[in-house]
């Protein structure tokens, strides 16, 4: 199994630090608003990564933080006349609402920065004692040039990085590249006691502290969006490794950018969409399918056309499952024929294609292609005269692999229609027999409004739930 490591800029054999145990830390949202579709791609990607590692037999511990104190949060809380804590509570709840809809499972730990102030102060004191940090009028800065490997993640030397750095008004740091570990209290801001006076932590130190607290001084995988490579993850490496003398993370994974209609998403361009906006129009699983239809490191373009394509593709997979289930109910209880045994071998080969794709840096695009190969084989080889065992095995295989990617959440095997809908189907059948096609069509339309799609086939009426 190989993972592309941003540190080395190449694919590396995946070898966890401790046997089959894998620790993953990903940067979560700043909880001042609903998260946007770019965030969603990152969150869905690492949910998929965790799923697949578990599928491959790894014992995964997954941590994703909430940044619940920063300038944007303070500004919005003051505008609304509430505390930063209240704002954070509200949007953490909203995060879970949208994440749950997208099939993103909860992390093993969701730490909040404001609940780790003591731990943050302890690490800053270590950095200060080691000569990597200095205090100016209650602010504490990290002296970036003292860390000799600074720039190793972004693959830039300090002089190149300095060209894009600057000292903001009010800052008193020695060098434009230095960054804040602790910020002295300003009017209207929440603050905590510290050895340097009242204040609050800087952004970068929060993630270092929470990652090390829950996963140890060196973690297996650290992930996030491409915008976090510099300065956030670069600064995390510098301060963590300076404090511990150990590597901070073995593998860094970064998800590609998401554009909107071939343009960078921006509020100024009017193409900024939260997940909450998108889910008003599209089923959450369609959005998830779209996000995983491209390799996670590739840039992806969000558009109406691509979402429609994702919807149609996902529907084809669901239709295949419903067809399998329909055939399974009428199939013959018999041992598989030689031809069916060969069919199952081909399906096993498709499973191996899926695993091969996912082992190659989580190539979900090729993995999804393997699912469609599986469906194609089914359509060509299986019918109402096939062995029930073979059909059941195919259903199990497709569900097993699809669920690794977070698909098929709406497929419930053996799900029964409620009595009202069942009665409507029977009424429609009677209307068709009586050649009252107007009534039959009316009943079909009523069922469609309830999300039930009917299909008339030579083997009888089939139904499916609309995605």
URCOR-V318782 format. One line per field, one symbol per residue. burial: # if it has 9 or more other C-alpha atoms within 8 Angstrom, else .. Layout:
burial: ???
This chain:
burial: .######...#....#....############.####.################...#############..##.###...#.#..##..##.##..#######....#####..##..##.##.###...#####.########.#..#####.###..##....#.....#..##########..........#.###############..#.##########.###.############...##############....#.....##.###.##....#############.#####...##..##..##.######.#####..##...#...##.##..#..##.###.############.######.##...#.#.#######.##.###.#########...........##.##.###.##...#..###.##..##...###.......###...
